[in-house]
Amino acid sequence: LIIEQFTGMKDENGKLIYENDLIKYITEDGDYFVAPVKYMNNEGYPAFDIPIEYIPDSYYFDSNVLSIGIEEEAIKVIGNIHNNKDLLER
């Protein structure tokens, strides 16, 4: 049994988002990327967010990607890193 930390946020469907969940970030034009949710404290950034290495170069965010996605209702939980690692392969 793996217990993950709750981020305090919900996706577009009201599903609770936890650390190591895999999210699909969907843009207005339907493009998307899949990334894990991580707690970034070890990088001097004490917040839940998407690691930069999972964000395609064609996207630009000037602040917390996860928070922006929540505000724009563009985040959907599609699994977790433990059971669905294959979802990271696009």
Secondary structure as GFF3:
##gff-version 3
##sequence-region A 1 90
A	DSSP	beta_strand	6	10	.	.	.	ID=ss1
A	DSSP	beta_strand	16	18	.	.	.	ID=ss2
A	DSSP	beta_strand	21	26	.	.	.	ID=ss3
A	DSSP	beta_strand	32	36	.	.	.	ID=ss4
A	DSSP	beta_strand	38	39	.	.	.	ID=ss5
A	DSSP	three_ten_helix	41	43	.	.	.	ID=ss6
A	DSSP	beta_strand	48	49	.	.	.	ID=ss7
A	DSSP	three_ten_helix	52	54	.	.	.	ID=ss8
A	DSSP	alpha_helix	65	71	.	.	.	ID=ss9
A	DSSP	beta_strand	75	80	.	.	.	ID=ss10
A	DSSP	three_ten_helix	85	88	.	.	.	ID=ss11
###
